[in-house]
């Protein structure tokens, strides 16, 4: 492809109707003002001048050289944009995104057609801005994002409180206090900064006040009404990412032009995210933009609607560079090529026929889940060690049901469904279900899982306590997955009453009685198809040149699990130091340090606690701002207690400090 010479506008102001200005960085062809081009927008709060400068340099100029104006905008109150940010995906943020697209698309260098893309936050707000239908917006690419802010984000899973709310919530809280760059706002940066940190409130406390699926979470959840999105949508996810389920829901729920792709990746874009194989994501994006924004027939819409990486079996490992497998495709979703295979939960066995009913009890130690790895692996801070360990660790505290060794390979694509008949000893309880691939030597690799707060068995919006001793039927939909179980391996289903530290344990030490023989597992079986071998291969990874940085201090990540046999407590700790990186173009040094500690007691769920500390530092000459935050969450039978602390430094001087103590009622969580 012939490329065009490009120019970069490091900073322009994008005016909002209320007078606030957003800061944008734009790459575009040199002759765009006489030969206009379509617009591609990425709109996130992660600081275009320093925190994302390397990643931005590799993507946005690539699009510009191929005939696009590629804009990277800091959201209101973040980076160099004016105003104050208070929470994720506020109505103000979404309206700003809509207005920014329309303003940029109206400039003389633009044809008036726009696309929007982003990963994680940028994937979220691409969907949410699309639902506002800015006239210029014709297509989006949403990567590792979700359509459902309550049931499928990092706050709650199956109605259970996630510890990632502490991890991400504290990082987001610290991000709210980061200052503008004096190079962009030389006269006003301190006043802008002061407005930000003086208005900061702990996001974790805000989110904890909404433990049900209420209007707070429905806002921004485009699954509430998919019909609001009428532009073309390309949804991309990764099997070890926390958001892959959303791709399947969007393929099923959206009615306009759409495509889906799920690879082996963690939380990142497909040309960078581990594990591999990575793909030429920028070329794939360009095919999408050329079709929808330039009217060029690239063939992308003639290809199957959905492609997925069919993962081959591997031993349980906490890190892997490349996941073996192959690409498969389906014409749509749901697919007629997926056939259910039903297995019955008989005592200790997954059988083809139901055995006579038998009641089996389980009350797991609260550390069960310790082998589960990270909910949403990034592969950052070094190599990782974020994937699940050998599941035999957790199986020791679970009910286990094993299938006989397979006589032939069995492939699944989709969401396994477990239907369990059970009763509980207490009104509040959880259940976790894990599907594992068990090798002949006994090693168990987790394939997929889910958790459910049993008070949410009928509704996330209107949960109800359990009636102790009353038998109920519960449907558990495990996370979508593609996996090949080899011949000679066994399929294992494990049930437990907790899954810590991914989710916070229920306050009651409940025993569940599972009625074996009356419960079942349904597997989404997909037979191999010859057509898969004829799929158009993805191109190798390409990027624009990478912005130059120098590591002043190396990065480091440590993960430790420690059990105190005297106290019965288990601690899972993560210390992540992203090092100190100097951006050579500006001389800015960026540092991020994060420490997480999750602790629980094997028998007493009320001794569970979590702490999170996050520090951001910037330095360039005399400019040395620093934000330090710390939070601790504990809970008794009726109340969560959140203690939060904030310290803001300008050089060596502490210019602001505040502490919060929030007591928030537990609402059947």
Secondary structure, DSSP 8 states (H G I E B T S, - for coil): -----EEEEEEEEEE-TTS-EEEEEEEEETTTTTS-EEEEEEEESS-TTTTTHHHHHHHHHHHHHTTEEEEEEE-TTSTT-SS---STT-HHHHHHHHHHHHHHHTSTTEEEEEEEEEETHHHHHHHHHHTTT-TTEEEEEEES--S-TTTBSSSEETTEEBTHHHHHHHHHHHHTT----TTTSTTTHHHHHHHHHHT---HHHHHHT--SS-HHHHTT-GGG-GGG--SEEEEEEETTSTTTHHHHHHHHH--SSEEEEEES--SS-TTT-SSB----HHHHHHHHHHHHHH----SGGGS-SEEEEEE------S--SB--EEEEEESSSS-TTEEEEEEEEETTEEESS----EEEEE---TTTTTTS--SS----SSS---S---THHHHTTSEEEE----SS-EEEEE--EEEEEEEESSSS-EEEEEEEEE-TTS-EEEEEEEEEEGGGSS-SSS-----TT--EEEEEE---EEEEE-TT-EEEEEEES--TTTB---SS---EEEEETS-EEEEEEE---GGGGGS-------------EEEEE--EEEEEEEEETTTTEEEEEEEEEEEEEEETTTTEEEEEEEEEEEEEESS-GGG-EEEEEEEEEEEBTTB-EEEEEEEEEEE-SSEEEEEEEEEEEETTEEEEEEEEEEEEE----
